[in-house]
Amino acid sequence: MMKIERFEVNPFQENCYIVSDDSGEGIIIDCGAFYEEERKAVVEYVMDNGIELKHLISTHGHIDHNFGNNTIYERFGLKPEVHAADEPLMSKLGEQALMFCNYRLNYEMPPVGRYLSEADTIRFGNHELNIISTPGHTPGSVFFYCKEEGVAFSGDTLFRMSIGRTDFELGSYKDIMDSLRQLPTILPDETTILPGHGPRTTMKAEKQDNPYLRQ
């Protein structure tokens, strides 16, 4: 069984997830830890639970989901993995920090370790995550989906009764609506949705009540 720990971090209240299982291996999804106490909490959780981290993955290339990548790289040697279509955004994380936060990064971001596609699988311990491409919020936005556990990490594509913004650089309302329309054909109703911001939800609840999925 997977164990999922959520950390709400940075000024944007982004959800960083540490996912592990009985094997002792685990991954970090969207390490947006910004403040020193947030970075410390993430590292201490990994250390205290004896987790051997195998991957640092990002649902997309926005700075609020990647602030803490340098800490994970420095402490555990992991480089971020992100969909290839978000390469332009990952190459400008410093510019994003200035634009969105008026903050100049005083540290170097690690290079991307692997650019992902839907053909890739994220494996750790006894589990694997499939990649569902969901462009719109960004060109490389993805879901990370564990069919066995019935859990999908949706990044900023799908929130509880809402969806991600498309007015940022490289965003597309048409693309995100196309992405949303495909989800009910891929994810069963009982799938738990763990978004990049806000509370968890289910595929069934979103199909029934999310106005964007009912269009």
Secondary structure, 3 states (H helix, E strand, C coil): CCEEEEEEECCCCEEEEEEECCCCEEEEECCCCCCHHHHHHHHHHHHHCCCEEEEEECCCCCHHHCCCHHHHHHHHCCCEEEEHHHHHHHCCHHHHHHHHHCCCCCCCCCCCCEEECCCCEEEECCEEEEEEECCCCCCCCEEEEECCCCEEEEECCEECCEECCCCCCCCCHHHHHHHHHHHHHHCCCCCEEEECECCCEEHHHHHHHCCCCCC
